[in-house]
Amino acid sequence: TSLYMFLHTGHVPLNKHLHHIHKSDSLFCAHCPGIEETMHHYLITCCHYQRAWHSLITALGHKATSTQFLLTDLSAIPHLVSFVNATSRLRAILGEIPLPHTLLN
């Protein structure tokens, strides 16, 4: 899906990338003054998404602190999709993201 393409290429529709391609006036997180809104910040350190991130930690343990793990391990995919949906940060662009059918069985 588009989510995985965005995440793997680094062309995530977050402010740092959007600012780089002149689609956002700011490269900073709207919730964390002075902090660039990068994929790592969004997935792991942004305090605004702490509740959703807590679900990642509960499901995946310490591995959830690794962007590489979240993006490459098949066991992380349903939890990553749930996180992205719970934050609603990418919903305007990607909509509600369904789990791939192969992971539902």
Rosetta blueprint (number, residue, H / E / L):
1 T L
2 S H
3 L H
4 Y H
5 M H
6 F H
7 L H
8 H H
9 T H
10 G L
11 H L
12 V L
13 P L
14 L L
15 N H
16 K H
17 H H
18 L H
19 H H
20 H H
21 I L
22 H L
23 K L
24 S L
25 D L
26 S L
27 L L
28 F E
29 C L
30 A L
31 H L
32 C L
33 P L
34 G L
35 I L
36 E E
37 E L
38 T L
39 M H
40 H H
41 H H
42 Y H
43 L H
44 I H
45 T H
46 C L
47 C H
48 H H
49 Y H
50 Q H
51 R H
52 A H
53 W H
54 H H
55 S H
56 L H
57 I H
58 T H
59 A H
60 L H
61 G H
62 H H
63 K H
64 A H
65 T H
66 S L
67 T H
68 Q H
69 F H
70 L H
71 L H
72 T H
73 D L
74 L H
75 S H
76 A H
77 I H
78 P H
79 H H
80 L H
81 V H
82 S H
83 F H
84 V H
85 N H
86 A H
87 T H
88 S L
89 R L
90 L L
91 R H
92 A H
93 I H
94 L H
95 G L
96 E L
97 I L
98 P L
99 L L
100 P L
101 H H
102 T H
103 L H
104 L H
105 N L
